Amino acid sequence: MSKQHVLIAGGGMGGLTAALALLKQGIDVDVYEQAPQVREVGAGLWISPNGAKVLNALGLQAAIDSINLSARDRVVRMWNTGQEWSVYTKQTGTDHNLIMVLRSELHRVLAEAVQAIKPDALHLDSRAAGFTQDGQQVQLQLENGRSISGTALVGADGLHSKVRAAAFGPSPGRFTNAVAWRGLVPMERLAQHHRLPVASTWLGPTAHVTSYPVRKGDQEFVSFSGQAETSQWTVESWSEQGSIADCLQDFKGWHQDIVDLIENAETLYKWGLFIREPLACWSTGRATLLGDACHSMVPYLGQGVNMSIEDACVLARCLQMQGEGDTPAALMRYSAVRAERGAATVQRSLAMQYVFHNDALANPATATDYVNQNWSPAKMKERYDWLFSYDANTVAI
Ligand SMILES: Cc1cc2nc3c(=O)[nH]c(=O)nc-3n(C[C@H](O)[C@H](O)[C@H](O)COP(=O)(O)OP(=O)(O)OC[C@H]3O[C@@H](n4cnc5c(N)ncnc54)[C@H](O)[C@@H]3O)c2cc1C
């Protein structure tokens, strides 16, 4: 082990990936997580090739394979008729393969991998309140009054990051006039045609829905998230429950398959979609940020988790390369490598809103042409290749 000791505020996807990447580089870490138990919200997420490259290099390929319910096809579908276009199949040979997992399963895999190297790395019920630093050390302050010293601090404490606030001041979110619904539907509640291993994105005039199967052991579910435009302000929280009636209202006139998903969901959550001004620099002295703490984004490109995984990898490489010499310089290097890509992903995710939602889809005379033009193989490449081809393991630092 080197003499570096990195404190991580937040044991979510990014914080745990960073802990694992650092431990693998021989750097000691402690993770301080506000939740009293290791637990994640019930929903699916997809890991795209850029995230998978990092997880594979961390030795997680077999563990991820065991929780992946691999989709053989990605399709877009028309909101009212269900007409379908295949935009990626495993046979096309492009590297757009998506890994579909339950968030709680990915979280478990990451936590187990960290604990296999350092069993007492994860400190639960430990909410970060702020930090101080001097030339030699950084002190993480917890809400319970404890203060812990380390050589570096990583704020991986999500959307409402206390580390970001302490480092860079308040950063209020701007409501994007859209809400996201998400739910998990036990497979046995659904008719046979819902059970295909296919990831579907349904396109509509003012809303869209992404759905795909996920599994936990022998149990299978369809995970869906539906984003709908609204002028009504909604709270920015992933654990706010919503009603089936309200959700059906947002998807009035949609295809019966979408109605089936909404009506059979175990629990429906609703959250407001906000964005923040990107930070030009994520680091100050011995403190830095990663994941949603520095680039929260709307979920339209499915990149929130993948970006936090990339951040974690580059951060660990920068700290390892700099050694015990100059931690602030290593954190500045990390920010310089990552901030532009983070900001670009925030902007491009937001721009997708009006690709998924478009007035042309309301009119049968224009709807089909709109999909043909906007979901052609060329458009898919333009939209996703720059994201998926990035390799955080080898990018110049
Ligand atoms: C329904 C849904 C579907 C999504 N689908 C995808 C997808 O398909 N692909 C994708 O790439 N992204 C997806 N995302 C986005 C993605 O989940 C997030 O961007 C990602 O989790 C960010 O990781 P993070 O570690 O920065 O934050 P989080 O995973 O949110 O972790 C932050 C952690 O910090 C903890 N914390 C908060 N405050 C404090 C504090 N003061 N002190 C200590 N701990 C604290 C929290 O409890 C949490 O454990 C989805 C999000 C949602 C809600």
Ligand as a Chemical Component Dictionary entry (heavy atoms), coordinates in Angstrom:
data_LIG
# 
_chem_comp.id                   LIG 
_chem_comp.type                 NON-POLYMER 
_chem_comp.pdbx_formal_charge   0 
_chem_comp.three_letter_code    LIG 
# 
loop_
_chem_comp_atom.comp_id 
_chem_comp_atom.atom_id 
_chem_comp_atom.alt_atom_id 
_chem_comp_atom.type_symbol 
_chem_comp_atom.charge 
_chem_comp_atom.model_Cartn_x 
_chem_comp_atom.model_Cartn_y 
_chem_comp_atom.model_Cartn_z 
_chem_comp_atom.pdbx_ordinal 
LIG C1  C1  C 0 -34.149 5.293  -12.751 1  
LIG C2  C2  C 0 -32.789 5.675  -13.168 2  
LIG C3  C3  C 0 -32.255 5.050  -14.260 3  
LIG C4  C4  C 0 -30.967 5.357  -14.670 4  
LIG N1  N1  N 0 -30.473 4.695  -15.751 5  
LIG C5  C5  C 0 -29.188 4.907  -16.091 6  
LIG C6  C6  C 0 -28.604 4.129  -17.150 7  
LIG O1  O1  O 0 -29.254 3.292  -17.769 8  
LIG N2  N2  N 0 -27.308 4.339  -17.439 9  
LIG C7  C7  C 0 -26.575 5.273  -16.772 10 
LIG O2  O2  O 0 -25.378 5.409  -17.082 11 
LIG N3  N3  N 0 -27.108 6.036  -15.783 12 
LIG C8  C8  C 0 -28.395 5.879  -15.424 13 
LIG N4  N4  N 0 -28.947 6.617  -14.410 14 
LIG C9  C9  C 0 -28.156 7.665  -13.746 15 
LIG C10 C10 C 0 -27.226 7.071  -12.733 16 
LIG O3  O3  O 0 -27.902 6.184  -11.892 17 
LIG C11 C11 C 0 -26.496 8.116  -11.901 18 
LIG O4  O4  O 0 -25.977 9.082  -12.768 19 
LIG C12 C12 C 0 -25.386 7.433  -11.108 20 
LIG O5  O5  O 0 -25.933 6.631  -10.085 21 
LIG C13 C13 C 0 -24.409 8.437  -10.546 22 
LIG O6  O6  O 0 -23.499 7.806  -9.674  23 
LIG P1  P1  P 0 -22.971 8.592  -8.413  24 
LIG O7  O7  O 0 -22.088 7.659  -7.680  25 
LIG O8  O8  O 0 -22.458 9.909  -8.815  26 
LIG O9  O9  O 0 -24.259 8.895  -7.576  27 
LIG P2  P2  P 0 -25.192 7.887  -6.795  28 
LIG O10 O10 O 0 -25.158 6.539  -7.407  29 
LIG O11 O11 O 0 -26.484 8.592  -6.642  30 
LIG O12 O12 O 0 -24.489 7.767  -5.384  31 
LIG C14 C14 C 0 -24.399 8.843  -4.482  32 
LIG C15 C15 C 0 -24.286 8.227  -3.097  33 
LIG O13 O13 O 0 -23.954 9.240  -2.157  34 
LIG C16 C16 C 0 -24.751 9.067  -1.015  35 
LIG N5  N5  N 0 -24.813 10.379 -0.361  36 
LIG C17 C17 C 0 -25.574 11.458 -0.709  37 
LIG N6  N6  N 0 -25.303 12.495 0.103   38 
LIG C18 C18 C 0 -24.368 12.072 0.962   39 
LIG C19 C19 C 0 -23.672 12.673 2.021   40 
LIG N7  N7  N 0 -23.892 13.959 2.376   41 
LIG N8  N8  N 0 -22.746 11.954 2.695   42 
LIG C20 C20 C 0 -22.491 10.646 2.372   43 
LIG N9  N9  N 0 -23.155 10.010 1.387   44 
LIG C21 C21 C 0 -24.059 10.721 0.672   45 
LIG C22 C22 C 0 -26.056 8.533  -1.525  46 
LIG O14 O14 O 0 -26.792 7.858  -0.499  47 
LIG C23 C23 C 0 -25.580 7.593  -2.615  48 
LIG O15 O15 O 0 -25.301 6.302  -2.121  49 
LIG C24 C24 C 0 -30.220 6.348  -13.982 50 
LIG C25 C25 C 0 -30.768 6.993  -12.885 51 
LIG C26 C26 C 0 -32.038 6.643  -12.469 52 
LIG C27 C27 C 0 -32.625 7.297  -11.260 53 
# 
loop_
_chem_comp_bond.comp_id 
_chem_comp_bond.atom_id_1 
_chem_comp_bond.atom_id_2 
_chem_comp_bond.value_order 
_chem_comp_bond.pdbx_ordinal 
LIG C1  C2  SING 1  
LIG C2  C3  SING 2  
LIG C2  C26 DOUB 3  
LIG C3  C4  DOUB 4  
LIG C4  N1  SING 5  
LIG C4  C24 SING 6  
LIG N1  C5  DOUB 7  
LIG C5  C6  SING 8  
LIG C5  C8  SING 9  
LIG C6  O1  DOUB 10 
LIG C6  N2  SING 11 
LIG N2  C7  SING 12 
LIG C7  O2  DOUB 13 
LIG C7  N3  SING 14 
LIG N3  C8  DOUB 15 
LIG C8  N4  SING 16 
LIG N4  C9  SING 17 
LIG N4  C24 SING 18 
LIG C9  C10 SING 19 
LIG C10 O3  SING 20 
LIG C10 C11 SING 21 
LIG C11 O4  SING 22 
LIG C11 C12 SING 23 
LIG C12 O5  SING 24 
LIG C12 C13 SING 25 
LIG C13 O6  SING 26 
LIG O6  P1  SING 27 
LIG P1  O7  DOUB 28 
LIG P1  O8  SING 29 
LIG P1  O9  SING 30 
LIG O9  P2  SING 31 
LIG P2  O10 DOUB 32 
LIG P2  O11 SING 33 
LIG P2  O12 SING 34 
LIG O12 C14 SING 35 
LIG C14 C15 SING 36 
LIG C15 O13 SING 37 
LIG C15 C23 SING 38 
LIG O13 C16 SING 39 
LIG C16 N5  SING 40 
LIG C16 C22 SING 41 
LIG N5  C17 SING 42 
LIG N5  C21 SING 43 
LIG C17 N6  DOUB 44 
LIG N6  C18 SING 45 
LIG C18 C19 SING 46 
LIG C18 C21 DOUB 47 
LIG C19 N7  SING 48 
LIG C19 N8  DOUB 49 
LIG N8  C20 SING 50 
LIG C20 N9  DOUB 51 
LIG N9  C21 SING 52 
LIG C22 O14 SING 53 
LIG C22 C23 SING 54 
LIG C23 O15 SING 55 
LIG C24 C25 DOUB 56 
LIG C25 C26 SING 57 
LIG C26 C27 SING 58 
# 
